[in-house]
Amino acid sequence: MRIVFMGTPAFAVPSLAALIASGHEIAAVYTQPPRPSGRGHKVQKSPVHAFAEDHGLEIRHPESLKSQDEKEAFAELEADVAIVVAYGLILPKAVLAAPRLGCLNLHGSLLPRWRGAAPIQRAIMAGDQFTGVQVMQMEAGLDTGPVLLSESVPITATDTAASLSEKLSHIGADMLPRVLAALDRGGIVPQIQPEEGVTYAHKITPEEARIDWSKPAIDIDAHIRGLTPVPGAWTLLTRDGEEVRLKIWESAPGEGQGAPGTILGSEAEGIKIAAGDGTALLVTKLQRPGKAAQDADTFLRGYPLAPGESLS
């Protein structure tokens, strides 16, 4: 088929690679424009942009698709189908209707649970035991279209947003050529999403990433894993009248007694912090401002934490 691919982050790269390997014609690749990133604010191309460039594909990165010129430029590609994987822009109705078979979206959840921008993070943060990846027919609503193919995936006790995203990206990439083959021969029946069980995976705010130590340790651990590596779960340590923001990278739930947020002990294997309901969290990797993430032993040698100190 003649395909327009629309995607931006690393999650979308395996899908583009799979479509190329399957012999489909990539008419153009749409991605977010290069933007400043990192400490040096150096302008960087998106992972999809870089991959498409390496493969000699036509790349387009409009700020918006709302103008008449952009709509016409998209229609002139005369695509059979558009494949959308974490693109990041809203597709106007004219764009949705332009390809012969419409626009298909690869989404990282089991719809209708976790419609929206951050389904992988939200699933881990909520303590879900399963999630999945689905190919759906796009329509004007937010992730409301009928599902064409679905794969379920367990969420392990050590999965982070990064590790789960990596798994789902490759599973989804394998699904796309199968969906296109089935569409080509008319062998796929769209499944309307149920009306029950709808939840929304809203974009995560910096303040929401703050750790609530009054929650049980198992919930805090899920919160941390769901926000790793970005934006990162954080907490505050007040020392000598100054607040130090600590980012928590790795942890494990356990038992312990103390006021929530109180440091119960600091050892080589981790820093034990009291949580809610008589539980404690063992923090094994963390980061302070201006430093790289460190295992607990290395962190404590450069920045000791004493029992009785409190995190808020």
C-alpha positions in Angstrom: 0.0 0.0 0.0 0.9 3.6 -0.3 1.2 4.9 3.2 1.6 8.2 5.0 3.3 7.6 8.4 2.7 10.0 11.2 4.7 9.6 14.5 7.3 11.4 16.7 8.9 9.5 19.6 11.0 6.4 19.8 7.8 4.4 20.5 6.9 5.0 16.8 10.2 4.0 15.2 9.7 0.2 15.2 6.3 0.7 13.5 7.9 2.7 10.6 10.7 0.1 10.3 8.2 -2.8 10.1 6.2 -1.0 7.4 9.3 -0.4 5.3 10.4 -4.0 5.8 7.0 -5.3 4.7 7.5 -3.6 1.3 4.9 -0.9 1.6 5.5 2.4 -0.1 6.0 5.3 2.4 4.7 8.4 0.5 5.8 10.8 3.3 6.6 10.8 7.0 4.9 13.4 9.2 6.5 14.2 12.6 6.8 17.0 15.2 9.2 19.8 14.2 12.8 19.9 15.6 12.8 21.6 19.0 15.2 22.6 21.8 15.9 19.7 24.1 18.2 18.8 27.0 20.3 21.0 29.3 22.0 22.8 26.4 18.6 23.4 24.7 20.1 22.2 21.4 17.6 21.8 18.6 17.0 18.1 18.0 15.0 16.1 15.5 12.5 13.6 16.7 13.5 9.9 16.7 11.1 9.3 13.8 12.6 12.3 11.9 16.1 10.9 12.3 15.1 7.4 11.3 13.2 8.6 8.2 16.1 10.8 7.2 18.4 7.8 7.4 16.1 5.9 5.1 15.8 8.6 2.5 12.1 9.3 3.1 10.2 12.5 2.5 9.8 14.3 5.9 7.2 16.9 6.8 7.0 18.6 10.1 4.2 21.2 10.1 3.3 23.0 13.4 -0.3 22.3 12.6 -2.5 20.5 10.0 -5.4 23.0 10.3 -4.6 25.2 7.4 -6.1 24.6 4.0 -2.7 24.4 2.4 -1.6 21.6 4.8 -4.9 19.7 4.2 -4.4 19.9 0.4 -0.8 18.9 0.6 -1.8 15.8 2.6 -4.6 14.9 0.2 -2.2 15.3 -2.8 -0.2 12.3 -1.5 -3.1 10.1 -2.6 -2.4 7.6 0.2 -4.2 4.3 0.6 -3.9 4.7 4.4 -2.3 6.8 7.1 -0.6 5.1 10.1 -0.5 7.3 13.2 1.7 6.3 16.1 2.1 8.9 18.9 2.2 11.7 16.4 1.2 14.5 18.8 -1.0 16.6 16.6 -4.8 16.6 16.1 -5.9 15.4 12.7 -8.7 17.5 11.1 -11.6 15.8 9.6 -10.3 16.5 6.1 -7.1 14.7 6.9 -8.9 11.7 8.5 -11.0 11.3 5.4 -8.3 11.8 2.7 -6.7 8.3 2.5 -8.7 5.6 0.7 -8.8 3.4 3.8 -8.8 6.3 6.3 -6.3 6.7 9.2 -5.2 3.9 11.6 -3.9 4.6 15.1 -1.6 2.3 17.1 -2.5 3.0 20.8 -0.8 1.7 23.9 -3.7 0.5 26.0 -6.8 -1.8 25.9 -9.5 0.7 24.9 -11.7 2.2 26.1 -9.4 2.2 29.2 -6.8 4.9 29.1 -7.8 7.0 26.1 -5.5 9.9 25.6 -1.9 11.1 25.8 -0.3 9.0 28.5 -1.8 5.5 28.5 1.3 3.5 29.4 2.3 5.7 32.3 -1.3 5.8 33.7 -1.7 2.0 33.5 1.4 1.4 35.7 0.6 4.3 38.1 -2.9 2.9 38.6 -1.6 -0.6 39.4 -3.2 -2.3 36.4 -2.1 -5.9 36.0 -2.6 -5.9 32.2 -2.5 -3.5 29.4 -2.0 -3.9 25.7 -1.7 -2.4 22.3 -4.4 -1.9 19.7 -4.8 -0.8 16.1 -8.0 1.3 15.7 -9.7 3.2 12.9 -9.5 6.9 13.7 -12.5 9.2 13.9 -13.1 12.7 15.2 -13.4 11.6 18.9 -10.4 11.1 21.2 -9.4 7.4 20.7 -13.0 6.4 20.2 -12.8 4.6 16.9 -13.4 0.8 16.3 -10.6 -1.6 17.1 -9.2 -3.7 14.3 -6.6 -5.8 16.2 -5.6 -6.1 19.9 -2.8 -7.7 21.9 -2.9 -8.0 25.7 0.3 -7.7 27.8 0.9 -8.3 31.5 2.4 -5.5 33.5 5.2 -6.9 35.8 6.1 -5.7 39.2 9.3 -4.2 37.8 8.0 -2.6 34.6 8.7 1.1 34.2 7.1 3.4 31.6 10.3 2.9 29.6 10.4 -0.9 29.6 6.7 -1.3 29.0 6.8 1.2 26.2 9.6 -0.7 24.6 7.7 -4.0 24.7 4.5 -2.5 23.4 6.3 -0.6 20.6 7.6 -3.9 19.1 4.4 -5.8 19.6 2.5 -3.0 17.9 5.0 -2.8 15.0 4.4 -6.5 14.3 0.6 -6.0 14.3 0.5 -3.2 11.7 1.6 -5.3 8.6 -1.0 -8.0 9.6 -3.8 -5.4 9.9 -2.9 -3.9 6.5 -2.9 -7.4 4.8 -6.3 -8.2 6.4 -7.7 -4.8 5.2 -6.4 -5.4 1.7 -8.3 -8.7 1.4 -11.3 -7.5 3.3 -10.7 -10.0 6.1 -11.1 -7.8 9.2 -14.2 -6.8 11.2 -13.9 -3.6 13.2 -15.0 -4.0 16.8 -16.9 -1.1 18.3 -15.5 0.0 21.7 -17.8 -0.7 24.7 -19.4 2.2 26.4 -18.5 0.9 29.9 -15.0 1.2 31.4 -13.9 4.5 29.7 -11.0 6.2 31.4 -8.7 9.0 30.3 -4.9 9.1 30.3 -4.4 12.8 30.7 -1.0 14.3 30.2 1.0 14.2 33.4 1.8 17.5 35.1 5.0 18.2 37.1 3.1 18.7 40.3 1.3 15.4 39.8 4.7 13.6 39.7 5.3 14.5 43.3 5.3 11.6 45.7 2.6 11.3 48.3 4.2 9.5 51.2 0.9 8.9 53.0 0.0 6.2 50.3 1.0 2.6 50.8 4.5 1.7 49.6 3.1 -0.5 46.8 1.2 2.5 45.3 4.2 4.8 45.6 6.4 2.2 43.9 3.9 2.0 41.0 3.8 5.8 40.9 7.6 5.9 40.5 7.8 3.2 37.9 5.0 4.8 35.8 7.0 8.1 35.7 10.4 6.6 34.9 12.3 8.0 33.1 10.2 11.1 32.4 9.0 13.2 33.9 10.3 11.4 37.0 8.7 11.0 40.4 10.1 13.6 42.9 10.0 14.6 46.6 11.5 17.4 48.7 14.1 17.2 51.5 14.3 20.2 53.7 17.8 20.7 55.1 19.3 23.9 56.7 16.2 25.8 55.7 16.6 24.9 52.1 14.4 22.5 50.0 16.3 19.9 47.9 14.3 18.2 45.2 15.1 14.5 44.9 14.1 12.5 41.9 13.4 8.8 42.7 14.4 6.3 39.9 14.1 2.9 41.4 12.4 1.4 44.5 10.8 -1.6 46.1 7.8 -1.8 48.5 8.3 -3.3 52.0 7.3 -3.0 55.6 8.2 -0.4 58.2 6.8 1.9 60.9 7.0 5.6 61.1 5.4 8.9 60.1 5.0 8.9 56.3 8.1 10.4 54.6 10.4 9.7 57.5 13.8 8.2 56.7 14.0 5.0 58.7 17.5 4.0 57.8 20.2 4.4 55.1 22.2 1.4 54.0 24.2 0.3 51.0 21.3 -1.5 49.4 18.9 1.3 49.8 17.2 4.1 51.8 14.2 3.0 53.8 11.4 5.5 53.9 8.2 5.2 55.9 5.0 5.2 53.8 1.3 4.8 54.7 -0.5 1.8 56.2 2.6 0.6 58.1 4.6 0.1 55.0 8.0 1.4 53.8 9.7 2.0 50.5 13.3 1.0 49.8 14.7 3.5 47.4 17.6 2.0 45.5 18.3 4.7 42.9 17.9 8.5 43.1 19.1 11.8 41.9 19.7 15.3 43.3 19.9 18.5 41.4 23.0 18.9 39.2 24.0 15.3 39.6 23.4 12.1 37.6 21.1 9.4 38.9 23.0 7.2 41.4 22.5 3.9 43.2 21.8 4.4 46.9 25.3 3.5 48.1 27.0 5.9 45.8 24.4 8.6 46.6 24.9 8.3 50.3 28.6 8.5 50.1 28.3 12.0 48.6 25.1 13.1 50.3 24.3 11.2 53.6 20.7 11.0 54.8 20.1 10.5 58.5 17.3 8.5 60.1 14.6 10.9 61.3 15.0 13.3 58.4 11.7 13.8 56.6 10.6 14.0 53.0 7.6 16.0 52.0 
